[in-house]
Amino acid sequence: MRDFFTYRDLGIKDATGGRVIAHLVKANATPEEGTGWHIHIADFQIVYMLKGWARFMYGDQEALVSAGDCVHQTPGLRHFLFDYSPDMEYLEVVGPANFASVEVDGPCAVPKPHHWK
């Protein structure tokens, strides 16, 4: 969990016996350094952007994920969320519920985030 985001657990972990977790993620502080390069030890993960936008690096490719976009982050995908709007809110669904995030080296430099006014 990142301190620059707030998380709301939707109760899916208990309902599925730990097979899946679903939570709402909201921005609560201006982007400074982002998430850093990492992978998730998980079998399945999607991010569905509900409001605003976020900029990710997926490997050496930059991606803008805007409201209404859904991204399937494949197992072991090296990524970095480095910029987002003040109103950013997304639904994240991951299986299993007790997935892990592991810091990894990045394949390239990451653009600087835009600071909120």
C-alpha positions in Angstrom: 0.0 0.0 0.0 1.2 3.5 -0.9 0.8 6.4 1.5 0.1 8.8 -1.4 -3.0 6.8 -2.3 -6.0 5.8 -0.1 -7.5 2.3 -0.4 -11.0 1.1 0.2 -11.3 -2.7 0.5 -14.6 -3.9 -1.2 -14.9 -7.2 0.9 -14.1 -9.5 -2.0 -11.2 -11.1 -0.2 -13.4 -12.6 2.5 -16.2 -13.4 0.0 -13.8 -15.4 -2.1 -11.8 -17.1 0.6 -8.7 -15.1 -0.3 -8.7 -16.0 -4.0 -9.3 -12.4 -5.1 -9.0 -8.9 -3.6 -10.8 -5.8 -5.0 -10.2 -2.3 -3.8 -10.7 1.3 -4.8 -7.5 3.4 -5.0 -7.7 7.2 -4.9 -5.0 9.8 -5.2 -4.5 11.8 -1.9 -1.1 13.5 -2.5 0.7 15.1 -5.4 3.0 12.7 -7.3 6.6 13.0 -6.0 8.4 9.8 -6.9 5.7 7.4 -7.9 5.6 3.7 -7.1 9.1 2.8 -8.3 9.7 -0.1 -10.6 8.1 -3.2 -9.4 6.3 -6.4 -10.3 3.4 -8.2 -8.6 3.6 -11.8 -7.6 0.0 -12.6 -8.7 -1.9 -14.7 -11.1 -4.3 -12.0 -12.3 -4.5 -8.2 -12.1 -6.6 -5.5 -13.7 -6.8 -1.8 -13.2 -10.1 -0.1 -14.3 -9.7 3.7 -14.2 -12.9 5.2 -12.8 -11.9 8.9 -12.7 -9.0 11.0 -13.9 -5.9 9.5 -15.3 -2.6 7.9 -14.5 0.6 7.5 -16.4 2.5 4.2 -16.2 5.6 2.8 -17.6 5.1 -0.8 -18.8 8.6 -2.0 -19.6 10.1 0.8 -21.8 6.7 2.0 -23.0 4.7 4.9 -21.5 1.0 4.5 -21.2 -1.8 7.0 -20.3 -4.7 5.2 -18.6 -7.8 7.5 -18.5 -11.3 7.1 -17.1 -13.0 4.2 -18.8 -9.8 2.4 -19.6 -9.1 -1.1 -18.4 -5.6 -2.6 -18.2 -4.7 -6.2 -17.7 -1.3 -6.2 -16.0 0.0 -9.6 -16.9 1.9 -11.7 -14.3 5.4 -10.4 -13.8 4.9 -7.2 -15.8 7.6 -4.7 -14.8 5.8 -1.4 -14.3 6.0 2.1 -12.6 3.0 4.4 -11.9 4.7 7.8 -12.0 2.1 10.5 -12.6 -1.7 10.9 -11.9 -4.4 13.5 -11.7 -5.7 14.8 -8.4 -9.1 13.1 -9.0 -7.5 9.8 -10.0 -9.6 6.8 -8.8 -9.3 3.2 -10.0 -10.7 -0.2 -9.2 -7.9 -2.8 -8.8 -8.7 -6.5 -8.8 -5.9 -9.0 -8.0 -5.7 -12.7 -7.5 -4.7 -14.1 -5.1 -5.7 -11.6 -2.5 -2.3 -12.0 -0.6 -0.3 -11.0 -3.7 3.1 -9.4 -3.2 4.9 -6.4 -4.8 8.6 -6.7 -5.4 10.9 -3.9 -6.3 12.9 -4.5 -9.5 15.4 -2.6 -11.6 13.8 -0.5 -14.4 14.7 -0.9 -18.1 14.8 2.9 -18.7 14.4 6.4 -17.2 11.0 7.5 -16.1 9.5 10.9 -17.0 9.0 13.4 -14.2 5.5 13.8 -12.8 3.4 17.0 -13.0 2.9 18.5 -9.6 -0.6 19.7 -8.7 -1.2 23.4 -8.4 
